[in-house]
Amino acid sequence: MPLKSLENLLNPAENGGLSDLVRRAREMDQLLRQLQRSLGGEQGASIRAANVREDGTLVVLVSSPAWAARLRFEEEALLAAAREAGIDVSTCKVRVSQD
């Protein structure tokens, strides 16, 4: 594949190709950083990833069951942080990352 074709596939300004996937990955990275900042410290650092389902559910992946239990008490703060970032969310689920 020529280099120019690869650049077009990865360019989020272009329509088609991987642009939607790249844009979505960037949005989820920004969301992750927003959630981590909102909690700060060890709580924020325990968050490994975040996603928003089509039904408005914020899904937060954490590093251990202990962190999942602790962050379930922070669900309202996580929802508020996502809303502050301009994301329409209605519920929050905290899950343990399987990595």
Rosetta constraint file for C-alpha pairs under 8 A:
AtomPair CA 1 CA 5 HARMONIC 6.55 0.50
AtomPair CA 1 CA 6 HARMONIC 6.91 0.50
AtomPair CA 2 CA 6 HARMONIC 6.64 0.50
AtomPair CA 3 CA 7 HARMONIC 6.27 0.50
AtomPair CA 4 CA 8 HARMONIC 6.30 0.50
AtomPair CA 5 CA 9 HARMONIC 6.33 0.50
AtomPair CA 6 CA 10 HARMONIC 6.36 0.50
AtomPair CA 7 CA 11 HARMONIC 5.95 0.50
AtomPair CA 8 CA 14 HARMONIC 6.79 0.50
AtomPair CA 8 CA 17 HARMONIC 7.60 0.50
AtomPair CA 9 CA 14 HARMONIC 7.76 0.50
AtomPair CA 9 CA 16 HARMONIC 7.52 0.50
AtomPair CA 9 CA 17 HARMONIC 4.78 0.50
AtomPair CA 9 CA 18 HARMONIC 5.26 0.50
AtomPair CA 9 CA 19 HARMONIC 6.44 0.50
AtomPair CA 10 CA 17 HARMONIC 7.29 0.50
AtomPair CA 10 CA 18 HARMONIC 5.63 0.50
AtomPair CA 10 CA 19 HARMONIC 5.74 0.50
AtomPair CA 10 CA 22 HARMONIC 6.86 0.50
AtomPair CA 11 CA 18 HARMONIC 7.68 0.50
AtomPair CA 11 CA 19 HARMONIC 5.74 0.50
AtomPair CA 11 CA 22 HARMONIC 7.91 0.50
AtomPair CA 12 CA 18 HARMONIC 7.56 0.50
AtomPair CA 12 CA 19 HARMONIC 4.15 0.50
AtomPair CA 12 CA 20 HARMONIC 6.72 0.50
AtomPair CA 12 CA 22 HARMONIC 6.17 0.50
AtomPair CA 12 CA 23 HARMONIC 5.82 0.50
AtomPair CA 13 CA 19 HARMONIC 6.94 0.50
AtomPair CA 14 CA 19 HARMONIC 6.26 0.50
AtomPair CA 15 CA 19 HARMONIC 6.34 0.50
AtomPair CA 15 CA 20 HARMONIC 7.73 0.50
AtomPair CA 16 CA 20 HARMONIC 7.13 0.50
AtomPair CA 18 CA 22 HARMONIC 6.11 0.50
AtomPair CA 19 CA 23 HARMONIC 6.03 0.50
AtomPair CA 20 CA 24 HARMONIC 6.05 0.50
AtomPair CA 21 CA 25 HARMONIC 6.13 0.50
AtomPair CA 22 CA 26 HARMONIC 6.28 0.50
AtomPair CA 23 CA 27 HARMONIC 6.23 0.50
AtomPair CA 24 CA 28 HARMONIC 6.18 0.50
AtomPair CA 25 CA 29 HARMONIC 6.15 0.50
AtomPair CA 26 CA 30 HARMONIC 6.22 0.50
AtomPair CA 27 CA 31 HARMONIC 6.20 0.50
AtomPair CA 28 CA 32 HARMONIC 6.05 0.50
AtomPair CA 28 CA 49 HARMONIC 7.98 0.50
AtomPair CA 28 CA 50 HARMONIC 6.44 0.50
AtomPair CA 28 CA 51 HARMONIC 6.15 0.50
AtomPair CA 29 CA 33 HARMONIC 6.28 0.50
AtomPair CA 29 CA 49 HARMONIC 7.89 0.50
AtomPair CA 29 CA 50 HARMONIC 7.93 0.50
AtomPair CA 30 CA 34 HARMONIC 6.17 0.50
AtomPair CA 31 CA 35 HARMONIC 6.19 0.50
AtomPair CA 31 CA 50 HARMONIC 6.92 0.50
AtomPair CA 31 CA 51 HARMONIC 7.98 0.50
AtomPair CA 31 CA 82 HARMONIC 6.73 0.50
AtomPair CA 31 CA 85 HARMONIC 7.15 0.50
AtomPair CA 32 CA 36 HARMONIC 6.18 0.50
AtomPair CA 32 CA 47 HARMONIC 7.61 0.50
AtomPair CA 32 CA 48 HARMONIC 7.78 0.50
AtomPair CA 32 CA 49 HARMONIC 5.93 0.50
AtomPair CA 32 CA 50 HARMONIC 5.55 0.50
AtomPair CA 33 CA 37 HARMONIC 6.10 0.50
AtomPair CA 34 CA 38 HARMONIC 6.09 0.50
AtomPair CA 34 CA 81 HARMONIC 6.62 0.50
AtomPair CA 34 CA 82 HARMONIC 7.29 0.50
AtomPair CA 34 CA 85 HARMONIC 7.23 0.50
AtomPair CA 35 CA 39 HARMONIC 6.52 0.50
AtomPair CA 35 CA 44 HARMONIC 6.90 0.50
AtomPair CA 35 CA 47 HARMONIC 7.97 0.50
AtomPair CA 35 CA 78 HARMONIC 6.17 0.50
AtomPair CA 35 CA 81 HARMONIC 6.00 0.50
AtomPair CA 35 CA 82 HARMONIC 6.94 0.50
AtomPair CA 36 CA 40 HARMONIC 5.78 0.50
AtomPair CA 36 CA 43 HARMONIC 7.56 0.50
AtomPair CA 36 CA 44 HARMONIC 3.93 0.50
AtomPair CA 36 CA 45 HARMONIC 6.26 0.50
AtomPair CA 36 CA 47 HARMONIC 6.57 0.50
AtomPair CA 37 CA 44 HARMONIC 6.34 0.50
AtomPair CA 38 CA 44 HARMONIC 7.26 0.50
AtomPair CA 38 CA 77 HARMONIC 7.57 0.50
AtomPair CA 38 CA 78 HARMONIC 7.45 0.50
AtomPair CA 38 CA 81 HARMONIC 6.26 0.50
AtomPair CA 39 CA 43 HARMONIC 5.95 0.50
AtomPair CA 39 CA 44 HARMONIC 4.90 0.50
AtomPair CA 39 CA 77 HARMONIC 7.78 0.50
AtomPair CA 39 CA 78 HARMONIC 7.91 0.50
AtomPair CA 40 CA 44 HARMONIC 4.61 0.50
AtomPair CA 40 CA 45 HARMONIC 7.19 0.50
AtomPair CA 41 CA 45 HARMONIC 6.30 0.50
AtomPair CA 42 CA 46 HARMONIC 6.10 0.50
AtomPair CA 43 CA 47 HARMONIC 7.17 0.50
AtomPair CA 43 CA 67 HARMONIC 7.47 0.50
AtomPair CA 43 CA 71 HARMONIC 7.35 0.50
AtomPair CA 46 CA 62 HARMONIC 5.42 0.50
AtomPair CA 46 CA 63 HARMONIC 5.56 0.50
AtomPair CA 46 CA 64 HARMONIC 7.97 0.50
AtomPair CA 46 CA 67 HARMONIC 6.68 0.50
AtomPair CA 47 CA 60 HARMONIC 6.84 0.50
AtomPair CA 47 CA 61 HARMONIC 5.87 0.50
AtomPair CA 47 CA 62 HARMONIC 4.46 0.50
AtomPair CA 47 CA 63 HARMONIC 6.60 0.50
AtomPair CA 48 CA 60 HARMONIC 7.70 0.50
AtomPair CA 48 CA 61 HARMONIC 5.47 0.50
AtomPair CA 48 CA 62 HARMONIC 5.23 0.50
AtomPair CA 48 CA 63 HARMONIC 6.38 0.50
AtomPair CA 48 CA 97 HARMONIC 7.22 0.50
AtomPair CA 49 CA 60 HARMONIC 6.05 0.50
AtomPair CA 49 CA 61 HARMONIC 5.11 0.50
AtomPair CA 49 CA 62 HARMONIC 7.19 0.50
AtomPair CA 50 CA 58 HARMONIC 7.16 0.50
AtomPair CA 50 CA 59 HARMONIC 5.55 0.50
AtomPair CA 50 CA 60 HARMONIC 4.51 0.50
AtomPair CA 50 CA 61 HARMONIC 6.02 0.50
AtomPair CA 51 CA 58 HARMONIC 5.95 0.50
AtomPair CA 51 CA 59 HARMONIC 5.20 0.50
AtomPair CA 51 CA 60 HARMONIC 6.69 0.50
AtomPair CA 52 CA 56 HARMONIC 6.20 0.50
AtomPair CA 52 CA 57 HARMONIC 5.58 0.50
AtomPair CA 52 CA 58 HARMONIC 4.61 0.50
AtomPair CA 52 CA 59 HARMONIC 6.05 0.50
AtomPair CA 52 CA 89 HARMONIC 7.45 0.50
AtomPair CA 53 CA 57 HARMONIC 5.19 0.50
AtomPair CA 53 CA 58 HARMONIC 6.57 0.50
AtomPair CA 53 CA 59 HARMONIC 7.48 0.50
AtomPair CA 56 CA 88 HARMONIC 6.37 0.50
AtomPair CA 56 CA 89 HARMONIC 4.42 0.50
AtomPair CA 56 CA 90 HARMONIC 5.35 0.50
AtomPair CA 56 CA 91 HARMONIC 6.71 0.50
AtomPair CA 57 CA 89 HARMONIC 5.77 0.50
AtomPair CA 57 CA 90 HARMONIC 5.93 0.50
AtomPair CA 57 CA 91 HARMONIC 4.83 0.50
AtomPair CA 57 CA 92 HARMONIC 5.53 0.50
AtomPair CA 57 CA 93 HARMONIC 7.08 0.50
AtomPair CA 58 CA 79 HARMONIC 7.32 0.50
AtomPair CA 58 CA 89 HARMONIC 6.15 0.50
AtomPair CA 58 CA 90 HARMONIC 7.55 0.50
AtomPair CA 58 CA 91 HARMONIC 6.09 0.50
AtomPair CA 58 CA 92 HARMONIC 4.61 0.50
AtomPair CA 58 CA 93 HARMONIC 6.18 0.50
AtomPair CA 59 CA 92 HARMONIC 5.90 0.50
AtomPair CA 59 CA 93 HARMONIC 4.87 0.50
AtomPair CA 59 CA 94 HARMONIC 5.95 0.50
AtomPair CA 59 CA 95 HARMONIC 7.17 0.50
AtomPair CA 60 CA 92 HARMONIC 7.51 0.50
AtomPair CA 60 CA 93 HARMONIC 6.22 0.50
AtomPair CA 60 CA 94 HARMONIC 4.82 0.50
AtomPair CA 60 CA 95 HARMONIC 6.08 0.50
AtomPair CA 61 CA 94 HARMONIC 5.99 0.50
AtomPair CA 61 CA 95 HARMONIC 4.88 0.50
AtomPair CA 61 CA 96 HARMONIC 5.38 0.50
AtomPair CA 61 CA 97 HARMONIC 5.25 0.50
AtomPair CA 62 CA 67 HARMONIC 6.35 0.50
AtomPair CA 62 CA 68 HARMONIC 6.05 0.50
AtomPair CA 62 CA 94 HARMONIC 7.17 0.50
AtomPair CA 62 CA 95 HARMONIC 6.22 0.50
AtomPair CA 62 CA 96 HARMONIC 4.99 0.50
AtomPair CA 62 CA 97 HARMONIC 5.55 0.50
AtomPair CA 63 CA 67 HARMONIC 6.69 0.50
AtomPair CA 63 CA 68 HARMONIC 7.78 0.50
AtomPair CA 63 CA 96 HARMONIC 5.95 0.50
AtomPair CA 63 CA 97 HARMONIC 5.62 0.50
AtomPair CA 64 CA 68 HARMONIC 6.31 0.50
AtomPair CA 64 CA 96 HARMONIC 5.62 0.50
AtomPair CA 64 CA 97 HARMONIC 7.12 0.50
AtomPair CA 65 CA 69 HARMONIC 6.24 0.50
AtomPair CA 65 CA 96 HARMONIC 5.95 0.50
AtomPair CA 66 CA 70 HARMONIC 6.39 0.50
AtomPair CA 67 CA 71 HARMONIC 5.93 0.50
AtomPair CA 68 CA 72 HARMONIC 6.12 0.50
AtomPair CA 68 CA 94 HARMONIC 5.83 0.50
AtomPair CA 68 CA 95 HARMONIC 6.18 0.50
AtomPair CA 68 CA 96 HARMONIC 6.27 0.50
AtomPair CA 69 CA 73 HARMONIC 7.36 0.50
AtomPair CA 70 CA 74 HARMONIC 7.38 0.50
AtomPair CA 71 CA 75 HARMONIC 6.61 0.50
AtomPair CA 71 CA 94 HARMONIC 7.02 0.50
AtomPair CA 72 CA 93 HARMONIC 7.72 0.50
AtomPair CA 72 CA 94 HARMONIC 6.22 0.50
AtomPair CA 74 CA 78 HARMONIC 6.22 0.50
AtomPair CA 75 CA 79 HARMONIC 6.14 0.50
AtomPair CA 75 CA 92 HARMONIC 5.97 0.50
AtomPair CA 75 CA 93 HARMONIC 7.74 0.50
AtomPair CA 76 CA 80 HARMONIC 6.11 0.50
AtomPair CA 76 CA 92 HARMONIC 7.99 0.50
AtomPair CA 77 CA 81 HARMONIC 6.16 0.50
AtomPair CA 78 CA 82 HARMONIC 6.26 0.50
AtomPair CA 78 CA 92 HARMONIC 7.62 0.50
AtomPair CA 79 CA 83 HARMONIC 6.16 0.50
AtomPair CA 79 CA 89 HARMONIC 6.62 0.50
AtomPair CA 79 CA 90 HARMONIC 7.42 0.50
AtomPair CA 79 CA 91 HARMONIC 7.21 0.50
AtomPair CA 79 CA 92 HARMONIC 6.68 0.50
AtomPair CA 80 CA 84 HARMONIC 6.04 0.50
AtomPair CA 81 CA 85 HARMONIC 6.36 0.50
AtomPair CA 82 CA 86 HARMONIC 6.65 0.50
AtomPair CA 82 CA 87 HARMONIC 5.49 0.50
AtomPair CA 82 CA 88 HARMONIC 7.52 0.50
AtomPair CA 82 CA 89 HARMONIC 7.12 0.50
AtomPair CA 83 CA 87 HARMONIC 4.90 0.50
AtomPair CA 83 CA 88 HARMONIC 5.91 0.50
AtomPair CA 83 CA 89 HARMONIC 6.69 0.50
